[in-house]
Amino acid sequence: MQSYLIQRLLLSVPVLLGVTAIVFAILFLTPGDPVRTMVGVRATEERVQEIRAQLGLDRPWSEQYVRWLGRTLRGDLGVSIAAKRPVAQLIAEQLPFTLRLTLTSFVIGTLSGIALGVVAAVKQNSWWDHLITYTSVFWFSMPGFWLGLMLILIFGLWLRWTPISGYRGSGALILPALTLALPQMGSLARLVRTEMLEVLREEYMKTARAKGVRPFLLYYRHALRNAMIPVAVFLFLGVPWLLGGTVVIETVFGWPGMGRLMYQALLQKDFPVVQGLLFIIALSTVIANLVGDIATVMLDPRIEQA
Protein backbone atom coordinates (compact mmCIF):
# COMPACT_ATOMS: atom_id res chain seq x y z
CA MET A 1 0.00 0.00 0.00
CA GLN A 2 2.81 2.40 0.87
CA SER A 3 4.68 1.79 -2.39
CA TYR A 4 1.47 2.24 -4.37
CA LEU A 5 0.78 5.53 -2.61
CA ILE A 6 4.31 6.79 -3.35
CA GLN A 7 3.91 5.79 -6.99
CA ARG A 8 0.63 7.66 -7.33
CA LEU A 9 2.11 10.73 -5.62
CA LEU A 10 5.04 10.77 -8.05
CA LEU A 11 2.69 10.44 -11.02
CA SER A 12 0.64 13.37 -9.70
CA VAL A 13 3.61 15.75 -9.77
CA PRO A 14 3.90 16.13 -13.58
CA VAL A 15 0.12 16.32 -13.85
CA LEU A 16 0.03 19.16 -11.34
CA LEU A 17 2.87 20.96 -13.11
CA GLY A 18 1.05 20.67 -16.42
CA VAL A 19 -2.14 22.00 -14.85
CA THR A 20 -0.32 24.97 -13.31
CA ALA A 21 1.21 25.78 -16.71
CA ILE A 22 -2.25 25.81 -18.30
CA VAL A 23 -3.68 27.96 -15.51
CA PHE A 24 -0.82 30.42 -15.86
CA ALA A 25 -1.15 30.49 -19.65
CA ILE A 26 -4.77 31.66 -19.38
CA LEU A 27 -3.45 35.17 -18.86
CA PHE A 28 -1.71 35.05 -22.25
CA LEU A 29 -4.54 33.28 -24.11
CA THR A 30 -6.75 36.34 -23.73
CA PRO A 31 -7.00 38.25 -27.03
CA GLY A 32 -5.09 41.51 -26.98
CA ASP A 33 -3.03 42.94 -24.15
CA PRO A 34 -4.13 41.30 -20.86
CA VAL A 35 -3.09 44.33 -18.84
CA ARG A 36 -5.06 46.66 -21.10
CA THR A 37 -8.02 44.30 -20.72
CA MET A 38 -7.75 44.54 -16.94
CA VAL A 39 -7.49 48.30 -16.60
CA GLY A 40 -9.71 49.31 -19.53
CA VAL A 41 -9.10 51.32 -22.66
CA ARG A 42 -9.18 54.66 -20.87
CA ALA A 43 -6.21 53.92 -18.63
CA THR A 44 -3.04 55.89 -19.25
CA GLU A 45 0.09 54.22 -20.57
CA GLU A 46 1.79 54.90 -17.23
CA ARG A 47 -0.99 52.99 -15.44
CA VAL A 48 -0.65 50.10 -17.90
CA GLN A 49 3.10 49.89 -17.34
CA GLU A 50 2.57 50.10 -13.56
CA ILE A 51 0.18 47.13 -13.60
CA ARG A 52 2.46 45.21 -15.95
CA ALA A 53 5.40 45.69 -13.60
CA GLN A 54 3.23 44.86 -10.58
CA LEU A 55 2.23 41.53 -12.14
CA GLY A 56 5.73 40.84 -13.42
CA LEU A 57 4.51 40.77 -17.03
CA ASP A 58 7.51 42.76 -18.21
CA ARG A 59 9.73 39.70 -17.69
CA PRO A 60 10.28 36.66 -19.99
CA TRP A 61 7.42 34.10 -20.01
CA SER A 62 9.49 31.32 -18.47
CA GLU A 63 10.68 33.56 -15.64
CA GLN A 64 7.12 34.73 -15.01
CA TYR A 65 5.90 31.14 -14.75
CA VAL A 66 8.64 30.08 -12.34
CA ARG A 67 8.06 33.12 -10.13
CA TRP A 68 4.28 32.64 -10.20
CA LEU A 69 4.57 28.91 -9.42
CA GLY A 70 6.94 29.58 -6.54
CA ARG A 71 4.62 32.17 -5.01
CA THR A 72 1.58 29.95 -5.56
CA LEU A 73 3.15 26.94 -3.86
CA ARG A 74 3.90 29.19 -0.86
CA GLY A 75 0.25 30.24 -0.73
CA ASP A 76 0.78 33.66 -2.32
CA LEU A 77 -1.79 33.88 -5.12
CA GLY A 78 -1.11 37.51 -5.91
CA VAL A 79 -3.17 40.67 -5.40
CA SER A 80 -6.62 41.31 -6.83
CA ILE A 81 -6.63 44.13 -9.37
CA ALA A 82 -10.23 45.12 -8.56
CA ALA A 83 -10.29 44.68 -4.77
CA LYS A 84 -6.66 45.65 -4.12
CA ARG A 85 -6.43 42.79 -1.63
CA PRO A 86 -4.53 39.48 -1.55
CA VAL A 87 -6.27 36.82 -3.62
CA ALA A 88 -5.70 34.21 -0.91
CA GLN A 89 -7.53 36.40 1.59
CA LEU A 90 -10.50 36.85 -0.77
CA ILE A 91 -10.71 33.11 -1.36
CA ALA A 92 -10.40 32.32 2.36
CA GLU A 93 -13.38 34.56 3.08
CA GLN A 94 -15.58 32.82 0.50
CA LEU A 95 -14.33 29.26 0.98
CA PRO A 96 -16.51 28.37 4.03
CA PHE A 97 -19.70 29.20 2.12
CA THR A 98 -18.65 27.11 -0.88
CA LEU A 99 -17.60 24.19 1.31
CA ARG A 100 -20.91 24.25 3.13
CA LEU A 101 -22.80 24.21 -0.16
CA THR A 102 -20.70 21.52 -1.85
CA LEU A 103 -20.52 19.20 1.17
CA THR A 104 -24.28 19.40 1.69
CA SER A 105 -24.99 18.66 -1.97
CA PHE A 106 -22.36 15.89 -1.97
CA VAL A 107 -24.00 14.11 0.97
CA ILE A 108 -27.49 14.47 -0.52
CA GLY A 109 -26.43 13.33 -3.98
CA THR A 110 -24.30 10.44 -2.74
CA LEU A 111 -26.75 8.90 -0.28
CA SER A 112 -29.80 9.27 -2.52
CA GLY A 113 -27.92 8.19 -5.68
CA ILE A 114 -26.55 5.00 -4.12
CA ALA A 115 -29.89 4.11 -2.56
CA LEU A 116 -31.81 4.66 -5.81
CA GLY A 117 -29.22 2.75 -7.84
CA VAL A 118 -29.46 -0.27 -5.54
CA VAL A 119 -33.26 -0.24 -5.66
CA ALA A 120 -33.23 0.01 -9.47
CA ALA A 121 -30.83 -2.95 -9.75
CA VAL A 122 -32.69 -5.14 -7.25
CA LYS A 123 -36.04 -4.31 -8.90
CA GLN A 124 -34.71 -4.69 -12.44
CA ASN A 125 -37.32 -4.23 -15.21
CA SER A 126 -39.99 -3.25 -12.68
CA TRP A 127 -41.80 0.08 -12.64
CA TRP A 128 -39.43 1.15 -9.84
CA ASP A 129 -36.49 0.51 -12.16
CA HIS A 130 -38.04 2.43 -15.05
CA LEU A 131 -39.06 5.35 -12.84
CA ILE A 132 -35.60 5.70 -11.29
CA THR A 133 -33.84 5.32 -14.65
CA TYR A 134 -35.96 7.92 -16.45
CA THR A 135 -35.83 10.45 -13.61
CA SER A 136 -32.05 9.95 -13.30
CA VAL A 137 -31.60 10.78 -16.98
CA PHE A 138 -33.86 13.80 -16.54
CA TRP A 139 -31.91 15.24 -13.60
CA PHE A 140 -28.55 14.48 -15.20
CA SER A 141 -29.56 16.18 -18.47
CA MET A 142 -31.03 19.29 -16.86
CA PRO A 143 -28.76 22.40 -17.15
CA GLY A 144 -27.83 23.71 -13.73
CA PHE A 145 -28.93 27.29 -14.31
CA TRP A 146 -32.34 26.17 -15.65
CA LEU A 147 -32.87 23.72 -12.80
CA GLY A 148 -32.01 26.43 -10.29
CA LEU A 149 -34.45 28.88 -11.85
CA MET A 150 -37.23 26.26 -11.83
CA LEU A 151 -36.63 25.47 -8.15
CA ILE A 152 -36.69 29.18 -7.33
CA LEU A 153 -39.93 29.60 -9.26
CA ILE A 154 -41.71 26.62 -7.66
CA PHE A 155 -40.44 26.53 -4.08
CA GLY A 156 -39.40 30.14 -3.64
CA LEU A 157 -42.03 32.18 -5.47
CA TRP A 158 -45.09 29.93 -5.83
CA LEU A 159 -44.96 27.93 -2.59
CA ARG A 160 -42.77 30.39 -0.62
CA TRP A 161 -41.14 27.57 1.33
CA THR A 162 -37.54 28.76 1.10
CA PRO A 163 -35.58 31.99 0.47
CA ILE A 164 -34.74 32.50 -3.18
CA SER A 165 -31.35 34.21 -2.93
CA GLY A 166 -28.55 35.24 -0.62
CA TYR A 167 -27.33 33.69 2.60
CA ARG A 168 -30.09 33.77 5.19
CA GLY A 169 -29.41 30.76 7.37
CA SER A 170 -29.93 27.06 6.71
CA GLY A 171 -33.16 27.59 4.77
CA ALA A 172 -31.33 29.43 2.00
CA LEU A 173 -29.03 26.42 1.57
CA ILE A 174 -31.78 24.01 0.47
CA LEU A 175 -32.39 25.13 -3.12
CA PRO A 176 -28.76 25.63 -4.23
CA ALA A 177 -27.73 22.35 -2.57
CA LEU A 178 -30.53 20.49 -4.38
CA THR A 179 -29.59 22.14 -7.67
CA LEU A 180 -26.05 20.78 -7.33
CA ALA A 181 -27.09 17.41 -5.86
CA LEU A 182 -29.81 16.31 -8.30
CA PRO A 183 -27.57 15.93 -11.40
CA GLN A 184 -25.00 14.08 -9.28
CA MET A 185 -27.75 11.86 -7.87
CA GLY A 186 -28.97 11.01 -11.37
CA SER A 187 -25.56 10.06 -12.78
CA LEU A 188 -24.62 8.16 -9.61
CA ALA A 189 -27.88 6.18 -9.57
CA ARG A 190 -27.29 5.05 -13.16
CA LEU A 191 -23.70 4.04 -12.40
CA VAL A 192 -24.64 2.13 -9.23
CA ARG A 193 -27.44 0.33 -11.07
CA THR A 194 -25.10 -0.76 -13.87
CA GLU A 195 -22.37 -1.96 -11.52
CA MET A 196 -24.84 -3.73 -9.23
CA LEU A 197 -26.37 -5.64 -12.14
CA GLU A 198 -22.92 -6.83 -13.23
CA VAL A 199 -22.10 -8.03 -9.72
CA LEU A 200 -25.45 -9.72 -9.24
CA ARG A 201 -24.79 -11.85 -12.34
CA GLU A 202 -21.53 -13.24 -10.92
CA GLU A 203 -21.38 -16.92 -9.97
CA TYR A 204 -20.54 -16.25 -6.33
CA MET A 205 -23.72 -14.22 -6.00
CA LYS A 206 -25.76 -17.09 -7.40
CA THR A 207 -24.06 -19.40 -4.92
CA ALA A 208 -24.89 -17.01 -2.06
CA ARG A 209 -28.54 -17.03 -3.10
CA ALA A 210 -28.57 -20.81 -3.23
CA LYS A 211 -27.15 -20.95 0.29
CA GLY A 212 -30.02 -18.81 1.55
CA VAL A 213 -28.06 -15.64 2.40
CA ARG A 214 -30.46 -12.97 3.62
CA PRO A 215 -31.31 -10.32 0.99
CA PHE A 216 -29.92 -7.46 3.08
CA LEU A 217 -26.51 -9.13 3.43
CA LEU A 218 -26.61 -10.29 -0.18
CA TYR A 219 -27.27 -6.87 -1.68
CA TYR A 220 -25.56 -4.46 0.71
CA ARG A 221 -22.67 -6.42 2.17
CA HIS A 222 -21.56 -8.46 -0.84
CA ALA A 223 -22.95 -6.91 -4.03
CA LEU A 224 -22.74 -3.22 -3.13
CA ARG A 225 -19.21 -3.46 -1.75
CA ASN A 226 -17.87 -4.93 -5.00
CA ALA A 227 -19.91 -2.49 -7.07
CA MET A 228 -18.45 0.46 -5.15
CA ILE A 229 -14.99 0.22 -6.76
CA PRO A 230 -15.79 2.37 -9.85
CA VAL A 231 -18.35 4.30 -7.83
CA ALA A 232 -15.65 5.44 -5.39
CA VAL A 233 -13.62 6.94 -8.23
CA PHE A 234 -16.73 8.70 -9.53
CA LEU A 235 -17.50 10.13 -6.10
CA PHE A 236 -14.08 11.62 -5.50
CA LEU A 237 -13.84 13.02 -9.02
CA GLY A 238 -17.28 14.53 -8.49
CA VAL A 239 -15.97 16.83 -5.75
CA PRO A 240 -14.06 19.19 -8.10
CA TRP A 241 -17.02 18.98 -10.49
CA LEU A 242 -19.20 20.31 -7.70
CA LEU A 243 -16.70 23.09 -7.03
CA GLY A 244 -16.76 24.05 -10.69
CA GLY A 245 -20.54 23.94 -10.74
CA THR A 246 -20.77 26.51 -8.00
CA VAL A 247 -19.85 29.25 -10.50
CA VAL A 248 -23.31 28.98 -12.05
CA ILE A 249 -25.28 27.94 -8.98
CA GLU A 250 -23.90 30.59 -6.63
CA THR A 251 -24.54 33.24 -9.28
CA VAL A 252 -28.13 32.12 -9.84
CA PHE A 253 -28.93 32.03 -6.12
CA GLY A 254 -26.79 35.00 -5.08
CA TRP A 255 -24.92 32.66 -2.73
CA PRO A 256 -21.60 34.01 -1.41
CA GLY A 257 -18.72 31.72 -2.28
CA MET A 258 -15.82 30.99 -4.61
CA GLY A 259 -18.12 30.41 -7.59
CA ARG A 260 -19.64 33.85 -7.34
CA LEU A 261 -16.17 35.30 -6.76
CA MET A 262 -15.04 33.64 -9.99
CA TYR A 263 -18.00 35.10 -11.89
CA GLN A 264 -17.29 38.61 -10.60
CA ALA A 265 -13.58 38.26 -11.37
CA LEU A 266 -14.36 37.23 -14.95
CA LEU A 267 -16.62 40.25 -15.41
CA GLN A 268 -13.97 42.58 -13.99
CA LYS A 269 -11.12 40.90 -15.93
CA ASP A 270 -9.42 40.29 -12.58
CA PHE A 271 -7.03 37.62 -13.83
CA PRO A 272 -5.07 37.05 -10.57
CA VAL A 273 -8.32 36.01 -8.88
CA VAL A 274 -9.29 33.79 -11.83
CA GLN A 275 -5.88 32.14 -11.83
CA GLY A 276 -6.00 31.55 -8.07
CA LEU A 277 -9.45 29.98 -8.19
CA LEU A 278 -8.59 27.79 -11.18
CA PHE A 279 -5.44 26.62 -9.40
CA ILE A 280 -7.46 25.59 -6.34
CA ILE A 281 -10.01 23.71 -8.48
CA ALA A 282 -7.22 21.98 -10.42
CA LEU A 283 -5.37 21.08 -7.22
CA SER A 284 -8.56 19.64 -5.71
CA THR A 285 -9.03 17.54 -8.87
CA VAL A 286 -5.54 16.04 -8.58
CA ILE A 287 -6.02 15.36 -4.87
CA ALA A 288 -9.47 13.86 -5.43
CA ASN A 289 -8.07 11.58 -8.13
CA LEU A 290 -5.31 10.45 -5.78
CA VAL A 291 -7.72 9.79 -2.92
CA GLY A 292 -10.01 7.92 -5.32
CA ASP A 293 -7.13 5.63 -6.35
CA ILE A 294 -6.35 4.92 -2.70
CA ALA A 295 -10.01 4.19 -1.97
CA THR A 296 -10.21 1.66 -4.81
CA VAL A 297 -7.14 -0.15 -3.49
CA MET A 298 -8.71 -0.31 -0.04
CA LEU A 299 -11.89 -1.78 -1.56
CA ASP A 300 -9.98 -4.23 -3.78
CA PRO A 301 -6.29 -4.85 -2.81
CA ARG A 302 -5.78 -6.75 -6.09
CA ILE A 303 -5.63 -3.44 -7.94
CA GLU A 304 -2.32 -2.63 -6.23
CA GLN A 305 -0.73 -5.70 -7.81
CA ALA A 306 -1.96 -4.86 -11.32
C-alpha positions, -999 to 999 in steps of 0.1 A, spaced: 0 0 0 28 24 9 47 18 -24 15 22 -44 8 55 -26 43 68 -34 39 58 -70 6 77 -73 21 107 -56 50 108 -80 27 104 -110 6 134 -97 36 158 -98 39 161 -136 1 163 -138 0 192 -113 29 210 -131 10 207 -164 -21 220 -149 -3 250 -133 12 258 -167 -23 258 -183 -37 280 -155 -8 304 -159 -11 305 -197 -48 317 -194 -34 352 -189 -17 351 -223 -45 333 -241 -68 363 -237 -70 383 -270 -51 415 -270 -30 429 -242 -41 413 -209 -31 443 -188 -51 467 -211 -80 443 -207 -77 445 -169 -75 483 -166 -97 493 -195 -91 513 -227 -92 547 -209 -62 539 -186 -30 559 -193 1 542 -206 18 549 -172 -10 530 -154 -6 501 -179 31 499 -173 26 501 -136 2 471 -136 25 452 -159 54 457 -136 32 449 -106 22 415 -121 57 408 -134 45 408 -170 75 428 -182 97 397 -177 103 367 -200 74 341 -200 95 313 -185 107 336 -156 71 347 -150 59 311 -147 86 301 -123 81 331 -101 43 326 -102 46 289 -94 69 296 -65 46 322 -50 16 299 -56 32 269 -39 39 292 -9 2 302 -7 8 337 -23 -18 339 -51 -11 375 -59 -32 407 -54 -66 413 -68 -66 441 -94 -102 451 -86 -103 447 -48 -67 457 -41 -64 428 -16 -45 395 -16 -63 368 -36 -57 342 -9 -75 364 16 -105 369 -8 -107 331 -14 -104 323 24 -134 346 31 -156 328 5 -143 293 10 -165 284 40 -197 292 21 -187 271 -9 -176 242 13 -209 242 31 -228 242 -2 -207 215 -18 -205 192 12 -243 194 17 -250 187 -20 -224 159 -20 -240 141 10 -275 145 -5 -264 133 -40 -243 104 -27 -267 89 -3 -298 93 -25 -279 82 -57 -265 50 -41 -299 41 -26 -318 47 -58 -292 28 -78 -295 -3 -55 -333 -2 -57 -332 0 -95 -308 -29 -97 -327 -51 -73 -360 -43 -89 -347 -47 -124 -373 -42 -152 -400 -32 -127 -418 1 -126 -394 11 -98 -365 5 -122 -380 24 -151 -391 54 -128 -356 57 -113 -338 53 -147 -360 79 -165 -358 104 -136 -321 99 -133 -316 108 -170 -339 138 -165 -319 152 -136 -286 145 -152 -296 162 -185 -310 193 -169 -288 224 -172 -278 237 -137 -289 273 -143 -323 262 -156 -329 237 -128 -320 264 -103 -344 289 -119 -372 263 -118 -366 255 -82 -367 292 -73 -399 296 -93 -417 266 -77 -404 265 -41 -394 301 -36 -420 322 -55 -451 299 -58 -450 279 -26 -428 304 -6 -411 276 13 -375 288 11 -356 320 5 -347 325 -32 -314 342 -29 -286 352 -6 -273 337 26 -301 338 52 -294 308 74 -299 271 67 -332 276 48 -313 294 20 -290 264 16 -318 240 5 -324 251 -31 -288 256 -42 -277 223 -26 -305 205 -44 -296 221 -77 -261 208 -73 -271 174 -59 -298 163 -83 -276 159 -114 -250 141 -93 -277 119 -79 -290 110 -114 -256 101 -128 -246 82 -96 -279 62 -96 -273 51 -132 -237 40 -124 -246 21 -92 -274 3 -111 -251 -8 -139 -224 -20 -115 -248 -37 -92 -264 -56 -121 -229 -68 -132 -221 -80 -97 -255 -97 -92 -248 -119 -123 -215 -132 -109 -214 -169 -100 -205 -163 -63 -237 -142 -60 -258 -171 -74 -241 -194 -49 -249 -170 -21 -285 -170 -31 -286 -208 -32 -272 -209 3 -300 -188 15 -281 -156 24 -305 -130 36 -313 -103 10 -299 -75 31 -265 -91 34 -266 -103 -2 -273 -69 -17 -256 -45 7 -227 -64 22 -216 -85 -8 -229 -69 -40 -227 -32 -31 -192 -35 -17 -179 -49 -50 -199 -25 -71 -184 5 -52 -150 2 -68 -158 24 -99 -184 43 -78 -156 54 -54 -136 69 -82 -167 87 -95 -175 101 -61 -141 116 -55 -138 130 -90 -173 145 -85 -160 168 -58 -141 192 -81 -170 190 -105 -192 203 -77 -167 231 -70 -168 241 -107 -205 239 -107 -208 265 -80 -199 292 -105 -233 290 -121 -253 279 -90 -239 306 -66 -245 332 -93 -281 321 -98 -289 320 -61 -268 350 -51 -249 327 -27 -216 340 -14 -187 317 -23 -158 310 -46 -181 304 -76 -196 338 -73 -162 353 -68 -150 336 -100 -180 351 -119 -173 386 -106 -136 383 -114 -144 372 -149 -166 403 -154 -140 426 -140 -111 409 -159 -94 403 -126 -70 376 -138 -51 371 -106 -83 360 -89 -93 338 -118 -59 321 -118 -60 315 -81 -94 300 -82 -86 278 -112 -54 266 -94 -75 256 -63 -100 237 -85 -72 220 -104 -54 211 -72 -86 196 -57 -90 175 -89 -55 160 -86 -60 154 -49 -95 139 -54 -81 116 -81 -53 105 -58 -77 98 -29 -100 79 -53 -71 56 -64 -63 49 -27 -100 42 -20 -102 17 -48 -71 -2 -35 -87 -3 0 -119 -18 -16 -100 -42 -38 -63 -48 -28 -58 -68 -61 -56 -34 -79 -23 -26 -62 -7 -57 -78 -20 -49 -113 
